[in-house]
Amino acid sequence: MAKRTVVWTETAAGQRREVLRYWTKHNDSSNYAEKLIKVTASQIQIILGHPESFKSTSYAGTRESAMGHFSIYYKLTKDKLIITAFWDNRQDPKALLEIVEQYRK
């Protein structure tokens, strides 16, 4: 199988950036943000290795990979892993539904 390229949508990249910014400011340190970057990179490698082993969502083709307080929502194509949302699970889930709906295609 060909290796998939990881593609972050603008929405997902922005969400991740905001989470990292929040925790850096909240903790007055980048330590937690750096840890979250490493955990996310590791989780993406796990997803790439076993992309269909994670939870299906009610949106066709969208899967969820949870990692503690955060989840990565993604879609697969033959050659891409498209990250559609980087979600803090403590947020209002209604907002997430609107985001996932954008990438329903």
C-alpha positions in Angstrom: 0.0 0.0 0.0 1.2 3.5 -0.9 2.1 5.8 2.0 -0.6 8.3 2.9 0.2 12.0 3.2 -1.2 13.8 6.3 -3.3 16.8 5.4 -4.6 19.2 8.0 -7.7 21.2 7.0 -7.5 24.9 7.8 -10.2 24.3 10.4 -8.3 21.5 12.2 -5.0 23.3 12.0 -6.6 26.4 13.5 -8.3 24.4 16.3 -4.9 22.8 17.2 -3.2 26.2 17.1 -5.8 27.7 19.5 -5.5 24.7 21.9 -1.8 25.1 22.0 -2.0 28.8 22.4 -4.6 28.5 25.2 -2.5 26.0 27.2 0.7 27.9 26.8 -1.0 31.1 28.1 -3.0 29.3 30.8 0.1 27.5 32.2 2.5 30.4 31.5 4.7 27.7 29.9 4.9 25.8 26.7 5.6 22.4 28.4 2.1 21.1 28.1 1.7 22.4 24.5 5.0 20.6 23.6 3.8 17.4 25.2 0.5 17.7 23.3 2.4 18.2 20.0 4.3 14.9 20.6 1.2 13.0 21.7 -0.6 14.2 18.5 2.3 13.3 16.2 2.4 9.8 17.8 -1.3 9.3 17.5 -1.2 10.3 13.8 1.5 7.6 13.2 -0.8 5.1 14.9 -3.7 6.2 12.8 -1.5 5.8 9.6 -0.6 2.3 10.6 -4.2 1.2 11.4 -6.5 3.9 9.9 -9.7 1.8 9.9 -9.4 0.5 13.5 -10.7 3.7 15.0 -14.3 4.6 15.8 -16.6 5.4 12.9 -18.8 8.4 13.3 -22.3 9.0 12.1 -20.8 10.9 9.2 -19.8 8.7 6.3 -16.1 8.2 6.0 -15.2 10.2 9.1 -13.5 8.5 12.0 -12.5 9.6 15.5 -9.3 8.8 17.3 -9.5 9.8 21.0 -6.4 10.8 23.0 -7.4 11.8 26.5 -9.2 15.2 26.5 -8.7 15.6 22.7 -9.8 13.8 19.6 -8.7 13.8 16.0 -11.4 13.5 13.4 -10.3 12.3 10.0 -11.2 11.0 6.6 -9.2 8.6 4.4 -8.5 8.7 0.7 -6.3 6.3 -1.3 -3.3 8.6 -0.7 -4.3 11.0 2.1 -5.2 11.1 5.8 -7.3 14.3 6.0 -7.6 15.7 9.5 -10.9 17.5 9.6 -11.0 18.5 13.3 -8.8 18.6 16.3 -11.3 18.6 19.2 -11.1 19.4 22.9 -13.7 16.9 24.2 -14.7 19.3 27.0 -16.3 21.6 24.5 -19.9 21.7 23.4 -20.4 18.8 21.0 -22.9 20.8 18.9 -20.1 23.0 17.6 -18.2 19.8 16.5 -21.2 18.6 14.5 -21.1 21.8 12.5 -17.4 21.4 11.7 -17.7 17.7 10.7 -20.7 18.5 8.6 -18.5 20.7 6.4 -16.4 17.7 5.4 -19.2 15.3 4.8 -18.6 15.1 1.0 
